Amino acid sequence: TVTVYRPPADQGTDLPVIYATDGNMFAPYARRLDACIEAGTCPPVTVVAAHAAPADHRGNLRALEYLPGFDDRRFDAHQRFFVDELSAWAETELGVPAERDRRVVFGCSDGGGHALATGMLHPERFGHVFGFSTGMPPDGNTRWDPTTHPTVHLCSGTLEDGFHQATQMWGFYLERLGAPHHITARVSGHDLIQWCEELPDAISRAFA
């Protein structure tokens, strides 16, 4: 299942596209984007947000799909769906752009780890990564080329414990490489409020 966000009327159709995780939880982001776009503080965008697998009696299937290193078969299958099939559908059915510099991969928490992993594995497909509150710091398998990989927009809350530390480690790593990035720290826990507030800011930095 996919949630599609279109901005308020009369914003045009040739808009940048954000490919997001956790589409089943996108409603609060949509309300925030509507308000910011109507106020003129955020450029209009289209969002294509794939719904997450459940965390139930079978385990946290969402994390297994989103994060490398836990279940390679499931992760690779989800990458094929998210990177290839979802974008092909959106370009055909919604008319979203295929140009790298007008495409974003976005996620929060495990979705933030997914966004960073996807940007690393497919730098030719995405011009920007919005990776908020990831719990996965860079490690020995991280390969980031500052000349070819996407611009990274990081955000985390100072009250998030490990998620804040992992996100900060990404900031330090990208800074050391000289890779284009922006990092925001908010006085916040691991919650939707900070992510909803940061998303329009990241869009403005990417596309204003």
Secondary structure, DSSP 4 states (H G I P E B T S, - for coil): -EEEE-PSSSS-S---EEEES-GGG-HHHHHHHHHHHHHTSS---EEEEEPPPPEETTEEHHHHHHSTTS-HHHHHHHHIIIIIIHHHHHHHHT-----GGGEEEEEETHHHHHHHHHHHH-TTT-SEEEEES-S----TT----TTTSPEEEEEEETTSTHHHHHHHHHHHHHHHHT--EEEEEES--SSHHHHHHHHHHHHHHHH-
